[in-house]
């Protein structure tokens, strides 16, 4: 049966039958990987202290063989990353035939389903969410007390929190903590039930990403399937937002949804065009979009950067002058202040969360360039007999990192105003700078940059760089969410065993669908445009 023609001349065609069969193999390969990761998580995940899996016959076996479980989980991780890379061959810009948006949606759904009912992976942050939300539910201030002080060290919700965060006030916005308090009011001290409800909240955020991302991509000339592959099916999304249960999913989802809603009636204009008059509903969409972006900032404050670039989009809708930017900025400031105050006081909290935003800086993450540079400086100081000044060096570098990220943001704001970049590209680069230059940078933080850029940057150079970074970071953090101090050999043995399993699975894929490993498969020339 021949593939149907594209709806519009110049658009990519649907996949042919052979490619659809190959896509099915990729989909199944990734789904099996997700199942491996799910079963491995039962013994190698960031399980709660009172682990309900230990009460389930057969499944509790995985908790008693942690090395085997880690090998199974790592095999699943590798299979999902490889499946994502193979899926990218069907969404590469420039091909005559591309996978459709529906095919990406179905693939994403199949890869997510095995991860819905598993213990948290790669991080124990969700236990902090539960404890800090319970502080709010009990009528105490989460911005002045940590879980140990407010709930007590013997509380089941405190027990799951990593030691470094037990005395730390919450760094999250008031809307997130109020929603979390509703969850803990339902689940009480049932940690497993609370984790599942927080994962449901994460899926709401992912749903917003899947809804807004392809629409924004169409506005900025990127094929929706290409954007969905890089921004929604990304292994960092599946591993850290879905399996890891991070509130970044809701923050990013609301930020993208706000941008899409705000641009709904904003006319498209290029440099030199005369600005058209306001159309019906345009101002209402702008206010709605800015309000939703502010809601995202009350989940995670990073989203507030989007208001600046949304203001640039509004200023460019007129004449793109500094005065236009000032007027747009004033409008964004008024909307942000009103919504932020309404949410903060409406949730019964205050602005104390602003003072706790530096809490993550207590952790010096080994994958953070700034932290590693500070550690190197400390080692050099010791070697030269100057003493150990690692903490001071990192503190100075952290301030410099914020300053550099701020300068990059201002530069891209004005460059976007002058039509040198799309504002959403400036947004992605600016958020990426803030994340990369933070001493506690985590792999999933980079999604604040990758997802907006997926909707706007269609160049092969960016796609290749983002693909490499996403694939490497996806396998750097062990699924346990904790180091293997004193027993690193366990990790090496498990990873070696997992790699052997993956090699065998790739042989099966090669025999089943040799098209996937054909060198020229993704270089099919595009038709005339």
VOGU-3710 file (C-alpha; in Angstrom, 3 decimals, decimal comma):
1> xxxxxxxxxx> 0,000/0,000/0,000  1,671/3,276/-1,072  2,218/6,008/1,501  -0,229/8,856/1,173  1,023/12,219/-0,035  1,708/15,029/2,422  -1,137/17,420/3,142  0,865/20,412/1,868  3,603/20,552/-0,773  7,055/20,564/0,783
11> xxxxxxxxxx> 5,949/18,844/3,999  7,543/15,501/4,922  5,707/12,385/3,818  4,525/9,618/6,166  6,788/6,645/6,784  6,616/3,849/4,248  5,672/0,285/5,312  9,283/-0,858/5,801  10,009/2,169/7,986  6,850/1,624/10,007
21> xxxxxxxxxx> 7,954/-1,948/10,734  11,349/-0,643/11,818  9,639/1,957/14,015  7,634/-0,829/15,665  10,899/-2,636/16,465  12,299/0,547/18,030  9,109/1,020/20,016  9,211/-2,541/21,357  12,937/-2,292/22,096  12,358/0,819/24,199
31> xxxxxxxxxx> 9,340/-0,712/25,925  11,349/-3,779/26,917  14,018/-1,437/28,225  11,400/0,393/30,294  10,218/-2,949/31,706  13,797/-3,875/32,596  14,198/-0,526/34,342  10,903/-1,004/36,180  11,826/-4,459/37,516  15,353/-3,349/38,339
41> xxxxxxxxxx> 13,988/-0,392/40,299  12,463/-2,811/42,825  15,954/-3,585/44,092  18,060/-0,720/42,759  15,757/2,272/43,079  15,586/5,028/45,677  13,122/2,956/47,699  11,464/4,312/50,853  12,804/3,214/54,238  9,626/1,216/54,866
51> xxxxxxxxxx> 9,656/-0,485/51,489  6,249/-1,991/50,585  7,904/-4,149/47,920  9,300/-6,337/50,727  5,736/-7,467/51,469  4,968/-8,562/47,886  5,756/-12,197/47,037  8,101/-12,765/44,072  8,715/-9,022/43,541  10,518/-8,753/46,884
61> xxxxxxxxxx> 13,200/-11,020/45,434  14,597/-8,045/43,508  15,205/-6,140/46,753  17,317/-9,049/48,031  19,620/-9,158/44,988  20,632/-5,509/44,589  23,581/-6,143/42,263  21,416/-8,168/39,868  18,671/-5,552/40,109  21,173/-2,817/39,302
71> xxxxxxxxxx> 22,363/-4,768/36,259  18,760/-5,188/35,080  18,055/-1,492/35,643  21,205/-0,412/33,812  20,383/-2,696/30,891  16,973/-1,047/30,733  18,541/2,427/30,850  20,884/1,626/27,975  18,103/0,061/25,915  15,887/3,118/26,365
81> xxxxxxxxxx> 18,693/5,504/25,414  19,524/3,439/22,323  15,830/3,210/21,396  15,589/7,001/21,689  18,620/7,443/19,434  17,118/5,067/16,867  13,781/6,860/17,094  15,624/10,070/16,254  16,429/8,659/12,831  12,710/8,852/12,031
91> xxxxxxxxxx> 12,451/12,499/13,099  15,635/13,947/11,643  15,026/17,224/9,765  15,682/17,012/6,047  14,298/13,517/5,535  11,646/12,941/2,907  9,573/10,892/5,366  9,161/11,617/9,064  7,324/9,897/11,896  4,026/11,611/12,661
101> xxxxxxxxxx> 3,058/13,344/15,863  0,654/10,484/16,663  3,411/7,902/16,250  5,590/9,870/18,686  2,701/10,101/21,164  2,089/6,343/21,062  5,781/5,590/21,465  6,085/7,942/24,410  3,024/6,421/26,083  4,406/2,880/25,735
111> xxxxxxxxxx> 7,758/3,885/27,213  6,167/5,701/30,140  3,605/3,080/31,196  6,077/0,648/32,853  7,495/3,527/34,925  4,241/4,671/36,522  4,037/2,360/39,559  7,697/1,902/40,440  9,754/3,338/43,330  11,522/6,650/42,651
121> xxxxxxxxxx> 14,718/6,415/40,641  17,945/8,452/40,454  17,015/10,796/43,316  15,320/10,936/46,711  13,932/14,449/46,181  10,330/13,258/46,172  10,689/12,333/49,845  11,660/15,940/50,539  8,531/17,022/48,655  6,421/14,823/50,906
131> xxxxxxxxxx> 8,016/16,019/54,141  7,958/19,708/53,222  4,354/19,443/52,033  3,379/17,787/55,311  4,901/20,743/57,166  2,462/22,984/55,278  -0,421/20,589/55,932  0,266/20,813/59,663  0,135/24,597/59,567  3,855/25,238/60,048
141> xxxxxxxxxx> 6,228/27,376/57,973  8,310/25,251/55,543  10,570/28,223/54,813  11,965/28,462/58,335  12,131/24,803/59,393  13,428/21,610/57,873  11,624/18,238/58,099  13,650/17,045/61,111  12,775/20,114/63,184  9,145/20,397/62,089
151> xxxxxxxxxx> 8,111/16,731/61,910  10,738/15,043/64,049  13,394/12,577/62,994  11,168/9,612/63,840  8,407/10,675/61,456  8,065/8,255/58,480  8,114/11,193/56,066  11,363/12,534/57,502  13,004/9,108/57,383  13,058/9,075/53,585
161> xxxxxxxxxx> 14,678/12,504/53,221  18,396/12,522/52,439  20,445/13,551/55,481  21,759/16,698/53,829  18,205/18,082/53,408  16,639/17,117/56,746  17,506/20,458/58,379  16,979/22,532/55,224  13,933/24,776/54,610  11,986/24,235/51,411
171> xxxxxxxxxx> 13,332/26,003/48,283  10,102/25,439/46,331  7,356/27,874/45,469  4,131/28,231/47,478  1,830/26,754/44,837  3,805/23,525/44,676  3,898/23,125/48,458  0,184/23,841/48,782  -0,632/21,216/46,146  1,738/18,875/47,961
181> xxxxxxxxxx> -0,070/19,530/51,235  -3,299/18,359/49,610  -1,493/15,156/48,590  -0,124/14,472/52,078  -3,542/15,254/53,577  -4,856/12,349/51,505  -1,990/9,912/52,040  -0,813/10,798/55,569  2,293/8,784/56,383  1,733/6,395/53,459
191> xxxxxxxxxx> 4,982/7,215/51,655  4,345/4,934/48,680  0,903/6,436/48,067  2,338/9,941/48,304  5,053/9,106/45,760  2,459/7,812/43,291  0,332/10,950/43,624  3,372/13,169/43,119  4,183/11,128/40,020  0,638/11,804/38,811
201> xxxxxxxxxx> 1,368/15,507/39,283  4,523/15,032/37,223  2,452/13,466/34,448  0,243/16,566/34,409  3,380/18,608/33,760  4,528/16,198/31,062  1,087/16,415/29,473  1,452/20,203/29,291  4,866/19,774/27,655  3,467/17,342/25,080
211> xxxxxxxxxx> 0,580/19,743/24,388  2,571/22,973/24,100  5,882/21,825/22,603  4,705/20,840/19,090  2,518/23,956/18,855  5,434/26,208/19,724  7,620/24,266/17,289  5,197/24,947/14,455  5,312/28,658/15,282  9,087/28,690/15,034
221> xxxxxxxxxx> 9,533/26,523/11,943  10,531/23,238/13,595  8,683/20,041/12,722  6,517/18,936/15,693  7,842/15,370/15,604  11,420/16,617/15,781  10,564/18,771/18,797  8,672/15,975/20,547  11,537/13,540/20,040  14,136/15,843/21,584
231> xxxxxxxxxx> 11,970/17,577/24,184  9,416/14,996/25,371  10,791/11,523/24,528  14,238/12,544/25,805  15,648/9,923/28,233  16,310/12,701/30,758  12,550/13,326/30,786  11,691/9,650/31,166  14,372/8,872/33,764  14,376/11,999/35,917
241> xxxxxxxxxx> 10,994/13,678/35,489  8,780/10,580/35,266  10,758/7,868/37,085  12,549/10,367/39,341  9,337/12,301/40,155  10,723/15,839/39,865  8,579/18,945/40,033  10,564/20,426/37,130  8,037/18,672/34,852  5,192/20,830/36,173
251> xxxxxxxxxx> 7,323/23,985/36,136  8,495/23,483/32,539  5,023/22,408/31,411  3,364/25,528/32,817  6,102/27,745/31,366  5,636/26,312/27,855  1,849/26,406/28,162  2,046/30,064/29,201  4,167/30,910/26,179  1,803/29,098/23,835
261> xxxxxxxxxx> -1,285/30,753/25,296  0,373/34,173/25,246  1,335/33,838/21,584  -2,093/32,642/20,461  -3,238/36,048/19,143  0,146/37,753/18,846  0,645/38,546/15,130  3,702/37,255/13,315  5,943/40,127/12,301  9,416/40,371/10,793
271> xxxxxxxxxx> 11,882/43,242/11,092  10,839/46,210/8,989  7,114/45,365/8,840  4,633/47,916/10,102  2,993/46,638/13,313  -0,675/45,688/12,829  -3,355/47,015/15,205  -4,418/45,024/18,233  -6,835/42,220/17,424  -9,700/40,994/19,555
281> xxxxxxxxxx> -8,489/38,842/22,421  -4,799/39,647/21,914  -4,347/41,513/25,187  -6,341/38,863/27,066  -4,048/36,129/25,705  -0,969/38,118/26,726  -2,280/38,511/30,277  -3,269/34,845/30,434  0,101/33,701/29,132  2,060/35,864/31,573
291> xxxxxxxxxx> -0,150/34,652/34,426  0,483/30,987/33,602  4,239/31,608/33,340  4,087/33,212/36,797  2,271/30,119/38,056  5,227/28,107/36,759  7,545/30,355/38,784  5,558/29,532/41,933  6,513/25,906/41,285  10,187/26,541/40,435
301> xxxxxxxxxx> 11,486/30,073/40,239  13,558/29,435/37,090  10,436/29,946/34,964  10,427/33,664/35,753  13,162/34,133/33,111  10,511/33,340/30,478  8,637/36,545/31,350  11,581/38,608/30,136  11,701/36,911/26,748  7,917/36,943/26,456
311> xxxxxxxxxx> 8,212/40,700/26,968  10,693/40,813/24,065  8,174/38,992/21,861  5,560/41,606/22,747  8,006/44,470/22,117  8,907/43,000/18,705  5,212/42,817/17,894  5,342/46,643/17,850  8,506/48,404/16,700  11,100/46,539/18,745
321> xxxxxxxxxx> 12,366/49,718/20,382  13,723/50,063/23,912  10,571/51,985/24,856  8,448/49,083/23,579  10,498/46,691/25,713  10,081/48,922/28,768  6,303/49,036/28,304  6,163/45,260/27,810  8,440/44,746/30,810  6,215/46,954/32,958
331> xxxxxxxxxx> 3,184/44,891/31,930  5,009/41,638/32,760  6,079/43,069/36,125  2,541/44,107/37,082  1,067/40,731/36,086  3,861/38,808/37,819  3,541/40,835/41,038  -0,245/40,459/41,136  -0,274/36,718/40,428  2,705/36,012/42,691
341> xxxxxxxxxx> 1,147/37,920/45,594  -2,227/36,292/45,036  -0,758/32,779/44,978  1,609/33,379/47,894  -0,974/34,803/50,253  -3,788/32,659/48,840  -1,874/29,528/49,795  -1,435/30,826/53,330  2,333/31,126/52,967  4,650/34,106/52,565
351> xxxxxxxxxx> 7,681/35,167/50,555  10,078/33,321/52,844  10,731/30,896/49,989  12,854/33,560/48,284  15,388/33,292/51,103  15,646/29,514/50,729  16,431/29,505/47,011  20,139/29,008/47,658  19,518/25,732/49,548  20,597/23,487/46,620
361> xxxxxxxxxx> 24,032/25,177/46,675  24,823/23,135/49,803  25,415/20,213/47,466  28,558/20,256/45,300  27,623/17,965/42,454  30,476/16,210/40,696  28,912/16,777/37,261  28,657/20,562/37,824  31,558/22,331/36,022  31,668/25,124/38,629
371> xxxxxxxxxx> 31,876/22,673/41,533  34,590/20,633/39,827  36,592/23,777/39,089  36,306/24,751/42,768  37,406/21,289/43,863  40,409/21,539/41,561  41,282/24,916/43,057  41,090/23,415/46,533  43,404/20,552/45,578  45,905/22,974/44,073
381> xxxxxxxxxx> 45,791/25,075/47,252  46,586/22,025/49,360  49,363/20,960/46,982  50,967/24,429/47,200  50,754/24,475/50,994  48,153/27,245/51,062  45,555/25,200/52,959  42,162/23,805/51,998  40,019/26,681/50,755  37,647/24,608/48,613
391> xxxxxxxxxx> 34,470/25,980/50,230  35,574/29,586/49,779  36,601/29,013/46,171  33,295/27,363/45,315  31,355/30,163/47,051  33,192/32,750/44,934  32,732/30,737/41,744  29,016/30,342/42,522  28,576/34,130/42,679  30,604/34,541/39,488
401> xxxxxxxxxx> 28,448/31,874/37,841  25,259/33,760/38,694  26,834/36,973/37,370  27,926/35,377/34,095  24,499/33,778/33,597  22,894/37,162/34,267  25,121/38,850/31,674  24,297/36,124/29,122  20,584/36,623/29,801  20,773/40,400/29,341
411> xxxxxxxxxx> 22,801/39,966/26,145  20,274/37,576/24,638  17,383/39,789/25,709  18,759/42,720/23,736  20,022/40,577/20,852  16,546/39,054/20,568  15,030/42,540/20,612  17,278/43,453/17,676  16,092/40,365/15,725  19,450/38,550/15,965
421> xxxxxxxxxx> 17,856/35,549/17,679  14,403/34,202/18,261  13,409/35,110/21,818  12,666/31,485/22,680  16,232/30,577/21,678  17,439/33,313/24,016  15,225/31,806/26,732  16,744/28,348/26,272  20,318/29,626/26,228  19,756/31,817/29,305
431> xxxxxxxxxx> 18,170/29,032/31,330  20,962/26,716/30,208  23,543/29,214/31,463  21,896/29,443/34,893  21,738/25,651/35,168  25,229/24,899/33,852  26,884/27,502/36,087  25,209/26,323/39,290  27,383/24,409/41,766  24,651/21,795/42,268
441> xxxxxxxxxx> 23,762/21,242/38,598  21,709/18,085/38,103  21,143/16,258/34,776  17,437/17,055/34,657  18,054/20,782/35,217  19,304/21,022/31,635  15,791/20,186/30,428  14,902/23,808/31,243  17,168/24,672/28,309  16,769/21,652/26,033
451> xxxxxxxxxx> 12,965/21,660/25,876  12,484/25,329/24,832  15,362/24,985/22,347  13,755/21,821/20,930  10,832/24,019/19,848  12,958/26,651/18,174  16,462/25,526/17,227  16,267/23,193/14,263  19,949/23,255/13,254  21,823/19,974/12,929
461> xxxxxxxxxx> 24,631/21,316/15,153  22,304/21,983/18,085  20,464/18,713/17,572  23,730/16,729/17,571  25,042/18,516/20,674  21,760/18,157/22,586  21,558/14,477/21,618  25,063/13,726/22,885  24,578/15,650/26,138  21,196/14,017/26,820
471> xxxxxxxxxx> 22,427/10,493/26,081  25,574/10,839/28,211  23,895/12,512/31,187  21,106/9,934/31,114  23,498/7,141/32,104  25,817/9,056/34,459  23,641/8,924/37,580  22,975/5,460/39,095  19,293/4,572/39,581  19,727/4,265/43,342
481> xxxxxxxxxx> 20,078/8,047/43,653  23,017/7,563/46,039  26,757/6,845/45,718  28,367/3,447/46,235  30,881/4,578/48,838  33,276/1,768/49,702  31,666/-0,664/47,278  32,100/0,833/43,819  32,873/-2,631/42,472  29,130/-3,407/42,675
491> xxxxxxxxxx> 28,369/-0,658/40,195  31,088/-1,756/37,756  30,021/-5,392/37,857  26,368/-4,536/37,370  27,083/-2,157/34,495  29,249/-4,752/32,746  26,517/-7,370/33,040  23,906/-4,909/31,807  26,069/-3,979/28,816  26,369/-7,649/27,823
501> xxxxxxxxxx> 22,569/-7,974/27,861  22,182/-4,863/25,703  24,707/-6,114/23,144  22,685/-9,314/22,810  19,480/-7,310/22,390  21,084/-5,170/19,672  21,997/-8,322/17,743  18,319/-9,297/17,795  17,348/-5,822/16,565  19,891/-6,007/13,751
511> xxxxxxxxxx> 18,522/-9,354/12,589  14,901/-8,212/12,895  15,170/-4,762/11,303  18,527/-4,277/9,532  17,154/-1,009/8,135  17,737/0,612/11,537  21,501/0,104/11,344  21,849/0,996/7,669  24,306/3,867/7,366  22,367/5,933/4,829
521> xxxxxxxxx> 18,965/5,370/6,437  18,654/8,832/8,006  20,214/10,690/5,076  17,324/10,269/2,682  17,334/13,526/0,698  14,406/15,841/1,166  12,064/16,552/-1,677  11,783/19,944/-3,410  10,657/22,824/-1,216
//
